[in-house]
Structure formats: structure tokens, C-alpha cells
Amino acid sequence: MKYYTEPARRIPIVDEADVLVVGGGPAGFAAAVNAARQGARTYLFEQSGAVGGVATTGLMSHWTGNTRGGFYEELLERANDWRGDETALRLRNWPARQLINPEKLKTVMLELLEEAGVILRLYSFASAPLLEGDRVAGVITESKSGREAWRAKVTVDASGDGDIAARAGVPFHKGRESDGKMQPMTLMFKVAGVDTARAVFPNQFEETFPVPAGDLQRLGREQLPPPAGHVLLYQTTLPGVVTCNMTNCTGVDGTSAADLTRAEALCRKQIDRIVRFLREYVPGFENCFLISSASQIGVRETRHFQGEYTLTEEDVLAAWIFPDWAVTRAHFNFDVHGLDASGLDPTGAQAGFRQTQGYTIPYRCFVPQKVDQLLLAGRNISGTHLAHSNFRVMPICVNMGQAVGIAAALCAKAGIRPRDLEVRELQAILQAQGVCP
């Protein structure tokens, strides 16, 4: 490999903050708002032109999974776009307020950030940490404004892939422990012109419907271009509009720009075939047409970082209440999309998932090994591949952000390392905000 040696240059330090959050998805957004509400001078950096991540630019259909209490409840109430009779919607697994109108959600998130006093920088990619030994002292960003440095007392990596944590030297592995395979990527899209009174809406891989041509999921496997092949359709708050979670690209790594490009191209090419499939085989979709597609591909899994504790699938199934809980009442299933093909992976469990109590996530999962003044939030926290398939969903990530944002503010104020935080102080604030085990 050939190399180019970049000349040494001075990078301007633009500003200093108490808390700096990288990534404006559900976890990072929540971390920034809650850090600022604790009085911390807080920056939020997001590489796209909108906050919300997969929930907005990723065109996600609904708040998949669930948790109760805390900032997630507040966000649901503010962003609720359905004010009608819920009996008009055929929803079996969640209330109507969990439906997402991405355009409304973008605005609501901006309002909450502004109300909290967060300093927001969009179109800014955090490319590297500022390192002082084993301590993260801020980040370097790349943008139209050039290469800039930003100092902070505590940095939160909510970038999904954990770009800052990886470059700071936090140990990690990618994907499944046995072979490194990662869940596939999906490009969400919406169709309009649907007769929703006649339509069917399979919400899970294990759910299907008889249609005139046969079993719907079997038809998908037979008629759609691999690795597409499953049928997942979700109602929206807009008349005649349905969100489709049906494109699929396996064998790709979300930390590779080349793989992201390949996944984007493949999934986009699948959309026309999927729309034709819906018109031909699915009742109510005979006259449907494409109206929008996500501007950000959905990456489900990449790096799993080593924290002070690693959450396991056994912890999830046992519904442990950890003494140092930071997220509570988290509930979902083992949502492992096929690592080699469409549909549910053999290791996954949706309809067959039987743990109904919910579980907690300990604070130690957010504290990375070997590196100080850094916290993790979102799908990059310390957990196994199978546990990650449960906690990676957006409601749980929002309340991760709430806990981590508060913890970061407490550490910045006290001038201590996140690993030295007295967790009972964090828990007292969370309980006052409705987060209880």
C-alpha cells in the first residue's frame, strides 16, 4: 500500500464544553438534552442535516420495542402524531403513539434541544478523539468549516459504530462472537395509494397472512430478489401511506465506506421489485406507489465495546435488577435478522420470546475499559451479540441516553472519572424523573 504523509498542522480549538455528545440519533439526542438539563454546557455533533438518526433520516416506522418511564415517555408525548381513534388502526403490538412521523419528529427533537440549551452542530463529522494519555479530552470534527477541535470534560460516544471509542483505543469486537458476522442493513421506504381498510400488515418475520396467491411470507421468499425475501409492512399516521421494512443486504460491515455504498446501491435496486410484488400479491396494495426512501441506510450491528460489565442474553432472560441499574423496564425480543439470508436468524426469537418482565442495564455497560472521560450510549454499549439484538432498539436507546447524559453532567460538575461516579446519585435523579426498577 502506498501512503501520503500529511504535513503537521495546527488545528484550532473552537470551544470548550462540559459535555460533548457525538451522534444525534435517539441515544445521543437524549444524552445531550438530559446533560444540558442538569446544567452542563453541552454540545451535540451530528454528521447529517437532521437529528434523530434512524428514527428520522432512516425513515423508521415506529418505536420498536419498549420501556416505561423517563425521557422516552416525554418524547412520545411531544412527537405523537396520531390524535384520532386508535380503533381505526390495526396495531397489535404497540399503541398508536409509537408510530413515527419522521418530519414531525425532526422538529420536535430540535425544539427539545433548543429548550434545554444544547449547542447543536449539524453537518459535522467527529473523526477523531483528542487524546491526553488514556483520557479523551474532546473530539476533532470535519465539516465545511474545515478541521476543528473541541474540548470537553466528558465525551459521550453515541455514534452507533463507536467511532470515537474505537479510535481512542477501547477494546471491541464486531458482530457475533463465534464468527464476526453482523446483522444485515436495510433501506426503509414508504408507499402511498394503499387501501388500508383491506390491507394486511405483517409486523414480524414469524407473522404471515393467507392471500389469494398463497402464504404471504412464502411468496416473498419465492418472488423477491435475494437477500430480500421477507414481508414487513407498517401503518403510518398518514392516510394511505405504509412503511416498508423489506430491503436487505447481508455480509456487510457498517464501519466500511465501501460496504455502506454497496448496501445502499443493492437495497435501492430492490425497491422497484418490492413495490411490484406488493401490487401483485398483497391485498390493498394494488395501486401503491413509491413516495419516499430513507436518506440513511439502517445499520443494525457493528462494534461491541468492552465495558466494565458486558450484558448477556442470560441477563436479559433472567430479568435481573442490577444494583447499579441505569436503564430499567427495557423490553423487546431477540431480534436477530438473518445473517446470511432474509427473515429471522435461527438464533432469534420474536413471537417465541417469553420474557415479559423487562430487564435493567447496569451503569457499568456504559463505562468503557482502558479509556477515561468517555461514556458509551446506544447500540455500541458493552453487550453480547444476542443481548445487543434486544437492547439496540430506539426506546431503550433513548433511556440509555437519558442516564448517560445525566451521568456525564454529574462527572463534569464534580471533575471525576465516569468510572468513579457514585451510581446512587445518578439513580436518585432518574427516580425523580420516573425511571424506577
PyMOL commands that set and color helices and strands:
alter all, ss='L'
color gray80, all
select helices_A, chain A and resi 26-37+53-55+71-79+86-88+96-98+102-116+163-168+216-223+257-281+313-318+363-366+385-391+394-414+418-420+423-432
alter helices_A, ss='H'
color red, helices_A
select strands_A, chain A and resi 13-22+42-45+119-121+125-132+135-143+146-157+172-174+185-186+189-192+210-211+214-215+233-235+242-244+289-293+298-299+303-305+325-330+359-362+374-376
alter strands_A, ss='S'
color yellow, strands_A
deselect
rebuild
show_as cartoon
